[in-house]
């Protein structure tokens, strides 16, 4: 049975594009049934439209009610009846309403080897710590910040001449592979 996926994103959508490409190439038995962004100008929404996937912008107004926004996001996503929600570069924490409905079937990607370097600046923090190996993680979303059960990880060597951008670009390659792998394995591992 094909896994129905809603992708949440905030930016350019390269992770989403990797998933769309893997599905189109027959590498992943899934269907992206919608892409939802908290940024109306996110290029990831355009990528969705180009792939014939419904694209929905749901921004949080400045000073807006976070709980109400989360409840609305929950209803938007529920309308697409996903088996799995993939947070792929989505820069908002998912709240109580969302996790109450989709907890246990929402995954996230992170550009660090969790539990090390959670939060918004994984590659920067890894460089600052002087580690020799960085990487990416796919995990189940829980109420914490990057604290959920780790599903997959992939390592990237930190090079002597790396800066945040060069390291992050190499991590993104691994992140894309791990996201497609996690979606591909979802039915087998999580819901036999």
Helices and strands as residue ranges (DSSP letters): E 3-9, H 14-24, E 30-37, H 43-50, E 55-57, H 66-78, E 84-87, H 96-102, E 106-110, H 122-129, E 133-140, E 150-157, H 164-190
